[in-house]
Amino acid sequence: MAKKWVTSNMMGGRGRSHYRGTLYSAYARVSEAQKDLFAKCTAGANVESPRSGMRAESVIGVLIEEVSPSRVTSSLTTFSLTQSLKMAVSLPPLLLLPLLPWLLLSIYAYRLRSANRLRRSLVLAGLGLPPSVTTRLVGFFHPYCNAGGGGERVLWTAVAALQRTEPDVVSVIYSGDTDAAQAEILAKVKARFDITLDPSTLHFVFLGSRWMVEESTWPRFTILGQSIGSMYLAWEAMSKLIPDLYIDTMGYAFTFHVVSFIGRIPVGAYVHYPTISTDMLARVKSRKKWHTNPDTVSSSAVLSKGKLLYYRIFMYYYARSLRMARFLMVNSSWTKSHVDAILQHSDSLLDILHTLPPLLFLRAYNAGLTSAQIVYPPCDTREMAQFSLQDREPIIMSVAQFRPEKDHAAQVRAFERLLKTFPEHGASQRGQAGVKLVLLGGSRNAEDAARVEGLRQLAKDLGIEAHVRFIVNAPYPDMLRWLSKASIGMNTMVDEHFGINVVEYMAAGVIPVVHASGGPLRDIVVPFNGELTGYHAETPETFAEALHVALTLSSADDLAMRRRARTWAVQRFSEEEFERGWHASGWRECLFRDQ
């Protein structure tokens, strides 16, 4: 049948002999299985135009030579390459044109998968493991794995749990920390989190294009630029090594498209914070000034409408990206509510536009996920839980990286309001100095360093610099020492997705005063046995009032609240609880799906 199709579609005309010769030559060299595949692809094809017939023949001829039938017929979720070939034969040239890049990319992806067998063998050999088809590779996409923050604790706790429960599985870390060797990273993990990892089942793939997801690279259209950059970074990752299961632990959902297309492997994620949320759209719509909605935009009706359209389109594609995952874990009920809303998000106008080629092909990739599972982040509270709850100093702690969303400026202003409204806290009492605000956190880059300098200047302008101390990039033992003697822990971030630092406050016996939103409101600083474990606030005035109340508790009430907060934190947010949730997420079923 295939040969009949070849003959019947070879119409006369100058130059056609070249295509006829190419196709006959290819047909003579292929196997019976490929001929059968070719027959299936071309069955029922109706090529009316000599030009369209010529184009289809040349495309099919090349593909027969280059693509293995077992790979061609494997499913790319909804559309397989075989279906696309059949479609290509019957399409006129103008409609075939948008399909050709996709077909070429499919060939390129197949070549990467073929070369991956050798790369995989080299990785196993480098680890001293015999090449085996039963050995599985789990890829963790975490370009900032050496940052030492709460997200990194999630990553390394998950890897450690995987090494304990699945000793035959190799963990592959896709890292952009090219300035650190594997041994240095593992040493920092041990020093920062007290997590010991086995290097014999751990492989690092270092990525040189991390700058493409840096915020500074995209001063305009930041989330779009970073998402596109993450896709390029994922391509670099897959071109170096394709795992059997891909897990994003940093929030780069747009990488799912690249990984699924190139690797044809299941993808999943642990989501700390959605890239875009309905709250962000609401702020732009209401023209509220925010760190993601600067005054230049919020003060202009035209720019606000333009940004709202930009967010609307981005939300649509972000939702489609998340729905490609086989499983999604989130770190709090606040994140779950927003991610679930995004998974169920629809836009009728954009849906209609995506019924037309080439946008039609973007509708093909959809695992149908409609909800996420809460897996609270792990908090190593063992050492903190040993701190004494008594004889605390009048110190208000802030432990957070100096990122814009953490809103350290709000803490400085709230502290200034406390000293102004309740001046007794600024004076020395009973042999102790007045209350101090200690801002301890990590500075990742020049932008963070400039932010710290701006905060120093703010404290000076408010006349409270003598009461404020900044501790930048402190070692972990230093942070523990400060938490062991502080009285209050403050967190002013609006819509904090979870708040590991708040859990650390409570485990250390530090009374939390947090913003009344996000994870701290809904999951962490909640009543325990019907009694308070901390305080919530929203404005500098209400923060100052809450700080004053916490500082003036009676000795008995103070001790009781610290004890309740610690008990709740240790029980609810332990590493054991995290591991139970992680293993129940469904990643194991995806990894061993063919066994």
C-alpha positions in Angstrom: 0.0 0.0 0.0 2.8 2.4 0.8 4.5 1.7 -2.5 1.3 2.2 -4.3 0.9 5.6 -2.5 4.4 6.5 -3.6 3.7 5.6 -7.2 0.3 7.2 -7.4 1.5 10.5 -6.0 4.5 10.8 -8.3 2.9 13.1 -10.8 4.8 14.4 -13.8 6.6 17.7 -13.9 10.0 19.1 -14.1 12.1 18.5 -11.0 9.9 15.8 -9.7 12.4 13.1 -10.5 14.6 14.3 -7.6 11.8 13.8 -5.1 10.8 10.5 -6.6 14.4 9.2 -6.5 14.9 10.4 -2.9 11.7 8.7 -1.8 12.2 5.4 -3.6 15.8 5.3 -2.2 14.5 5.8 1.3 11.7 3.3 0.8 14.2 0.6 -0.4 16.3 1.0 2.7 13.7 0.9 5.4 12.6 -2.2 7.4 9.2 -3.9 7.0 8.1 -2.3 10.3 8.9 1.1 8.9 7.1 0.3 5.6 4.1 -0.7 7.7 4.3 2.6 9.6 4.6 4.5 6.4 1.5 2.8 5.1 -0.4 3.8 8.2 0.7 7.4 7.9 -0.3 7.7 4.3 -3.5 5.6 4.3 -6.3 7.7 3.0 -4.1 10.6 2.1 -5.6 12.7 -0.6 -3.0 14.9 -2.3 -4.7 17.1 -4.9 -2.0 19.6 -5.6 1.3 18.5 -7.2 3.0 21.1 -5.1 1.5 19.9 -1.8 2.2 16.3 -2.8 5.8 17.2 -3.5 6.2 18.9 -0.1 4.6 15.9 1.8 6.7 13.4 0.0 10.0 15.2 0.8 9.0 15.5 4.5 7.9 11.9 4.8 11.0 10.7 2.9 13.4 12.4 5.4 11.4 11.2 8.4 11.4 7.6 7.3 15.2 7.7 7.2 15.7 9.4 10.5 13.1 8.3 12.9 12.7 4.9 14.5 9.1 3.5 14.3 9.1 2.6 18.0 9.8 6.2 18.9 7.5 7.7 16.2 4.5 5.8 17.5 5.0 6.6 21.1 2.5 9.1 22.4 3.3 12.8 23.0 0.3 13.0 25.4 -2.5 13.7 22.9 -0.8 14.2 19.5 1.9 11.7 18.5 4.3 12.2 15.7 2.6 9.6 13.7 -0.7 11.5 13.8 1.1 14.7 12.8 2.7 13.0 9.8 -0.7 11.8 8.6 -2.0 15.3 9.1 0.9 16.8 7.2 0.2 14.6 4.2 -3.3 15.9 3.9 -2.7 19.6 4.6 -2.2 22.2 1.9 1.2 23.9 1.9 0.1 27.0 3.8 -1.3 25.0 6.7 1.6 22.5 6.5 4.2 25.3 7.0 3.5 25.9 10.7 3.7 22.2 11.3 7.2 21.8 9.9 9.1 23.4 12.8 7.3 21.1 15.2 8.2 18.0 13.1 11.9 19.1 13.0 11.9 19.7 16.7 10.5 16.2 17.2 13.3 14.8 15.2 15.8 16.8 17.3 14.2 15.6 20.5 14.4 12.0 19.4 18.1 12.4 18.7 18.6 13.8 22.2 16.8 10.8 23.7 18.9 8.4 21.6 22.2 10.1 22.8 20.9 10.1 26.4 21.5 6.3 26.6 25.3 7.0 26.5 25.1 9.9 28.9 23.1 7.8 31.3 25.7 5.0 31.2 28.5 7.5 31.8 26.7 8.9 34.8 26.2 5.4 36.3 29.8 4.5 35.6 31.0 7.7 37.3 29.1 6.7 40.4 30.5 3.3 40.3 27.2 1.7 39.4 26.8 -1.0 36.8 24.7 0.0 33.7 21.2 -1.3 34.4 17.8 -0.7 32.9 16.2 -1.0 36.3 18.2 1.9 37.8 16.1 5.0 37.9 17.1 8.6 37.7 15.0 11.3 39.5 15.8 14.8 38.3 15.4 17.7 40.7 15.4 21.1 38.9 16.7 23.6 41.5 19.1 26.2 39.9 19.8 27.8 43.3 20.4 24.6 45.2 23.3 26.2 47.2 21.3 29.2 48.5 20.7 27.8 51.9 17.1 28.9 52.3 13.8 27.2 53.2 13.3 26.0 49.6 16.7 24.3 49.7 15.8 22.6 52.9 12.8 21.1 51.1 15.1 19.9 48.3 17.7 18.3 50.4 15.3 16.7 52.8 13.5 15.1 49.8 16.8 13.8 48.4 17.8 12.4 51.8 14.5 10.7 52.1 14.8 9.2 48.6 18.3 7.9 49.4 17.0 6.2 52.5 13.9 4.6 51.0 15.0 3.9 47.4 18.8 3.1 47.6 18.8 2.0 43.9 17.5 5.4 42.7 20.0 8.1 41.6 19.1 11.7 42.4 20.1 14.1 39.7 20.4 17.8 40.8 20.2 20.4 38.0 22.1 23.3 39.5 23.2 26.7 38.3 25.8 27.0 41.1 28.8 26.7 38.8 31.0 28.5 41.3 30.8 25.6 43.8 31.9 22.0 43.5 29.7 19.1 44.5 31.8 18.5 47.7 31.4 22.2 48.7 27.6 22.1 48.1 27.2 18.9 50.2 29.4 20.4 53.0 27.1 23.4 53.1 24.0 21.2 53.2 25.5 19.5 56.2 26.5 22.7 57.9 23.3 24.6 57.2 20.7 22.0 57.6 22.5 19.1 59.3 21.5 16.8 56.4 24.0 14.1 55.4 23.8 12.9 51.8 25.3 9.9 50.1 27.4 11.0 47.1 27.3 7.5 45.6 23.7 7.9 44.4 23.9 11.7 43.8 24.8 13.4 40.5 25.0 17.1 39.8 24.3 18.6 36.3 25.7 22.1 36.3 23.9 24.6 34.1 25.7 27.6 32.7 22.6 29.6 31.7 21.2 30.5 35.1 21.5 34.2 34.3 18.5 33.7 32.1 16.2 33.3 35.2 17.8 36.1 37.1 15.4 39.0 38.0 18.1 41.5 36.9 18.2 40.0 33.4 14.5 41.0 32.8 13.9 44.5 34.2 10.7 44.7 32.2 8.1 41.8 31.8 10.0 40.0 34.5 7.9 37.0 35.1 7.5 36.4 31.3 11.3 36.8 30.8 12.1 34.5 33.7 9.6 31.9 32.4 11.1 31.9 28.9 14.6 31.8 30.5 13.6 28.8 32.5 12.5 27.0 29.4 16.0 27.6 27.9 17.6 26.4 31.1 15.4 23.3 31.0 16.6 22.6 27.4 20.2 22.9 28.6 19.4 20.4 31.4 17.7 17.9 29.1 20.5 18.2 26.5 23.0 17.1 29.2 20.9 14.3 30.9 17.3 13.2 30.7 16.1 11.5 33.9 13.2 9.1 34.3 11.2 11.5 36.5 11.5 15.3 36.6 10.6 17.3 39.7 10.7 21.0 39.8 11.3 22.3 43.4 11.7 26.0 42.6 8.5 27.0 40.8 9.5 27.0 37.1 6.3 25.5 35.7 7.1 26.5 32.1 9.9 24.0 32.0 7.3 21.3 31.9 6.7 21.9 28.2 10.4 21.5 27.4 10.9 18.4 29.6 7.7 16.7 28.3 8.5 17.4 24.7 12.2 16.4 24.8 12.2 13.7 27.4 8.7 12.2 27.2 8.9 11.6 30.9 6.4 12.4 33.7 6.8 15.7 35.5 5.8 16.9 39.0 6.6 19.8 41.3 6.8 21.1 44.8 5.3 24.6 44.6 6.4 27.2 47.2 4.6 30.1 45.6 2.6 30.5 42.4 4.4 32.6 39.7 1.2 34.6 39.3 -2.0 34.6 41.4 -5.5 36.0 41.4 -4.3 38.4 44.1 -1.8 39.9 41.7 -4.5 40.4 39.0 -6.7 42.0 41.6 -4.0 44.5 42.7 -3.4 45.5 39.1 -7.1 45.9 38.4 -7.6 48.0 41.6 -4.4 49.9 40.7 -2.8 49.3 44.1 0.8 50.0 44.4 2.9 46.9 45.2 6.4 45.6 44.7 5.0 43.8 41.6 3.0 46.8 40.6 5.1 50.0 40.9 3.8 53.5 41.0 4.5 54.2 37.3 1.9 51.5 36.4 -0.6 51.8 39.2 -0.9 55.6 38.6 -1.7 55.2 34.9 -5.1 53.8 33.7 -3.6 52.9 30.3 -0.6 51.1 31.7 -2.8 49.3 34.2 -5.1 48.0 31.5 -2.1 46.9 29.5 -0.6 45.1 32.4 -3.9 43.5 33.2 -4.0 42.1 29.6 -0.4 40.9 30.0 -1.3 39.1 33.3 -4.4 37.6 31.8 -2.4 36.0 28.9 0.3 34.9 31.3 -2.2 33.3 33.7 -3.7 31.3 30.9 -0.4 29.8 29.9 0.8 29.3 33.5 -2.4 27.3 34.1 -1.8 25.2 31.1 1.8 24.6 32.3 0.7 23.5 35.8 -1.9 21.1 34.3 0.9 19.2 32.6 2.1 17.9 35.9 1.3 14.4 37.1 1.5 15.5 40.7 1.7 18.8 42.5 2.7 19.4 46.1 2.3 22.8 47.8 3.6 24.1 51.0 0.4 25.6 52.7 -3.3 25.9 52.5 -2.9 29.4 51.1 -0.7 28.1 48.2 -3.1 25.2 47.6 -6.1 27.5 47.3 -4.3 29.7 44.7 -2.8 26.8 42.8 -6.2 25.0 42.7 -7.8 28.2 41.4 -5.1 28.4 38.7 -5.5 24.8 37.7 -9.2 25.4 37.2 -8.7 28.7 35.5 -10.2 29.2 32.0 -10.5 32.0 29.5 -13.2 31.6 26.9 -11.6 34.1 24.4 -8.1 32.5 24.6 -9.7 29.1 24.4 -11.3 30.0 21.1 -8.0 31.4 19.7 -6.3 28.1 20.6 -8.6 26.2 18.3 -6.6 27.6 15.4 -3.1 26.4 14.2 -0.4 26.8 15.3 -1.9 27.5 18.8 -4.0 24.4 18.4 -0.9 22.2 19.2 -0.5 23.9 22.6 -3.8 22.4 23.7 -2.4 18.9 23.3 -0.3 18.8 26.4 -2.6 18.5 29.5 -2.4 15.8 32.2 -5.8 17.0 33.5 -4.6 17.8 37.0 -7.2 19.8 39.0 -5.9 20.0 42.5 -2.7 20.0 44.5 -1.7 18.2 47.7 -0.5 20.1 50.8 2.9 18.9 52.1 4.2 21.2 54.8 7.9 22.0 54.5 10.3 20.2 56.8 11.6 22.2 59.8 14.5 20.8 61.8 13.2 21.9 65.2 15.3 19.4 67.3 18.0 21.8 68.3 15.8 24.8 68.6 13.4 22.9 70.8 16.1 22.6 73.4 16.4 26.3 74.0 15.3 27.6 77.4 12.0 29.4 77.4 12.9 31.7 80.2 15.2 34.8 80.7 14.7 36.1 77.2 16.2 39.4 76.2 14.1 42.3 74.7 15.0 41.5 71.1 12.7 41.5 68.2 14.1 39.1 65.5 13.5 39.1 61.8 15.0 36.1 60.0 14.5 36.3 56.2 16.5 36.8 53.0 16.7 40.4 52.0 14.3 40.0 49.0 11.7 42.7 48.1 8.6 40.6 48.9 9.8 40.1 52.5 9.1 43.8 53.1 11.7 44.5 55.7 10.9 48.2 55.4 7.5 47.5 57.0 9.3 45.9 59.9 11.5 49.0 60.4 8.4 51.3 60.3 6.5 49.1 62.7 9.4 49.2 65.1 9.6 53.0 64.8 5.9 53.2 65.5 6.4 50.9 68.6 9.1 53.2 70.0 7.1 56.3 69.3 3.7 55.1 70.6 5.2 53.2 73.6 8.4 55.1 74.4 9.1 53.0 77.5 10.3 50.2 75.2 13.2 52.5 74.0 14.6 53.1 77.5 16.7 50.8 79.6 14.8 48.9 82.2 15.8 46.7 85.1 19.4 46.7 84.0 18.6 45.8 80.4 19.0 48.0 77.3 15.9 49.0 75.5 14.2 46.8 72.9 16.2 46.2 69.7 15.3 45.1 66.3 17.7 42.5 64.7 17.3 41.9 61.0 19.2 38.7 60.1 19.1 37.4 56.6 20.9 36.3 53.4 22.0 38.7 50.6 22.1 36.8 47.3 23.4 39.5 44.9 24.1 43.2 44.4 20.3 44.0 44.4 19.9 42.5 47.8 23.0 44.3 49.1 21.6 47.6 47.9 18.3 46.8 49.6 20.1 46.4 52.9 21.8 49.7 52.5 18.4 51.3 51.8 17.1 49.8 55.0 20.0 51.2 57.0 19.2 54.6 55.6 15.5 54.2 56.4 16.4 53.4 60.1 18.6 56.5 60.2 16.0 58.7 58.6 13.5 57.5 61.2 16.0 58.2 64.0 16.1 54.6 65.3 19.4 53.4 63.9 20.8 53.0 67.5 18.0 50.4 68.1 18.4 48.4 64.8 21.1 45.9 63.9 21.7 44.2 60.6 23.3 40.8 60.3 23.9 39.7 56.7 24.8 36.1 55.6 25.3 34.9 59.1 26.4 31.2 59.6 23.7 28.9 60.9 25.1 28.7 64.5 24.9 32.5 64.7 21.2 32.4 63.7 20.5 29.8 66.4 22.3 31.9 69.0 20.1 34.9 68.3 16.9 32.8 68.3 17.9 31.3 71.7 17.8 34.7 73.4 15.2 36.7 71.4 11.7 37.4 72.7 9.7 38.1 69.6 9.9 37.1 65.9 8.4 39.4 63.3 7.3 38.6 59.7 5.7 41.4 57.6 5.5 39.7 54.2 2.0 39.9 52.7 0.7 36.5 51.5 3.7 34.6 52.7 3.3 31.3 51.0 4.3 29.3 54.1 6.9 30.8 56.4 9.6 28.4 57.6 11.1 31.2 59.6 7.9 31.6 61.6 8.0 27.9 62.5 11.6 28.3 63.6 10.5 31.2 65.8 8.0 29.1 67.5 10.2 26.0 67.9 12.9 28.3 69.4 10.4 29.6 71.9 10.1 33.0 70.2 6.6 34.6 70.2 5.6 35.2 66.6 4.0 38.5 65.4 3.2 38.0 61.7 1.1 39.5 58.9 -2.5 38.4 58.9 -2.3 36.6 55.5 -1.0 33.5 53.8 0.5 30.5 55.6 1.3 32.3 58.9 -2.3 33.2 59.3 -3.9 30.0 58.1 -1.5 27.2 58.9 1.2 28.2 61.5 0.2 30.9 64.0 -3.1 29.3 64.8 -4.7 28.4 68.2 -3.4 25.3 69.9 -5.9 23.7 72.3 -8.0 26.7 71.9 -5.4 29.2 73.0 -3.1 31.7 71.2 0.3 30.8 69.9 1.1 34.3 68.6 -0.3 37.5 67.1 -1.4 38.8 63.7 -1.3 42.4 62.3 -1.5 44.3 59.0 -0.4 47.9 59.4 2.5 49.6 61.2 0.0 50.7 63.9 -1.4 47.2 64.5 2.1 45.6 64.4 3.2 48.1 67.0 0.2 47.3 69.2 0.9 43.5 68.9 4.5 43.9 69.7 3.6 45.9 72.8 1.2 43.3 74.0 3.8 40.5 73.5 6.5 42.5 75.3 4.2 43.2 78.3 2.8 39.7 79.0 3.0 38.5 82.6 5.7 36.0 83.3 3.2 33.1 83.5 1.3 34.1 80.3 4.6 34.7 78.5 6.0 31.2 79.4 2.7 29.5 78.6 2.5 31.1 75.1 6.1 30.1 74.3 5.4 26.5 75.4 2.2 26.3 73.3 3.9 27.7 70.2 6.9 25.3 70.5 4.7 22.2 71.1 2.5 23.0 68.0 5.5 23.7 65.7 7.4 20.6 66.7 4.3 18.3 66.3 3.0 19.7 63.0 6.0 20.7 61.0 8.6 18.0 61.5 10.8 16.3 58.9 8.8 13.0 59.5 5.5 14.7 58.6 7.1 16.1 55.5 8.5 12.7 54.4 5.1 11.1 54.9 3.4 13.7 52.7 6.2 13.6 50.1 5.9 9.8 49.7 2.1 10.0 49.4 2.2 12.5 46.6 2.4 9.9 43.8 6.0 10.4 42.6 6.8 6.7 43.2 4.0 5.6 40.9 5.2 7.9 38.1 8.8 6.6 38.5 8.0 2.9 38.5 5.1 3.2 36.1 6.4 0.4 33.8 7.0 -2.2 36.5 
